[in-house]
Amino acid sequence: MAEAPVIGAQGSETMPLDEAAFGADFHGPLVHQGVRAEQAARHRGTAATKTRGMVSGGGAKPWRQKGTGRARAGSSRSPLWTGGGIVFGPQPRSYTFKVNRKERRAALRSALSLHSLRGSLAVLDVAAFTAPKTKQALALLEGWEQPRPTLVALAPEERDAALSFRNLERVAVLAHDDVGVVDLLGAASVLLSERALQALTARASGAGAGADARAGARAGADAEDVEAPSEREAA
């Protein structure tokens, strides 16, 4: 079973990793598709140009149709003119595209398993941070002896640890819900708190979604059981 060292703990400790989430084979095409989808979703898509109908002015005909010797013109906002509209220019749009849920999970498992295989994954003991301390965070990273850039994934309530790491050079601090395949592949080493490790394991294995689906099915069954007696009484 794969294991990860615990950084910041007293003595030498290791934590076992879920084999399904951290022991999967690397699937290049799915990882590529996941990276493209995440980068496309981050594309704001706010580029916009004005067509000739959007540019102000140009309502009056620049000169009469005949007799001037010049080419005929109906508006000074024609795309042929300087200051005129743009033909087929970009307009605000969304760049996102759908990736199946199982494919997203497989891509996440591939990225996590790659770090586990390389030994560039560790678990952070956040109990060591009772207050924000950048010097302490730097000492932990230097003692770990892993290359940077480093991704530090924490739970939202682990604020002291986040403040300790966020000012370090080539260190990115993210909440575990915001960690994607792009972030994992862009990091040479990954440091996870225990809560972040549990959350990413659930995301990669689909345990959380399955539990929600089972809970919804049970709730629906209970609702049908409650409504049945009233229907029989009405009959």
Secondary structure by P-SEA (a helix, b strand, c coil): cbbbbbcccccbbbbbcccccccccccaaaaaaaaaaaaaaaccccbbbbcccccccccccccccccccccccccccccccccbbbcccccccccbbbbcaaaaaaaaaaaaaaaaaaccbbbbcccccccccaaaaaaaaaaacccccbbbbbcccaaaaaaaccccccbbbbccccccaaaaaaccbbbbcaaaaaaaaaaaaaaaaaaaaaaaaaaaaaaaaaaaaaaaaac
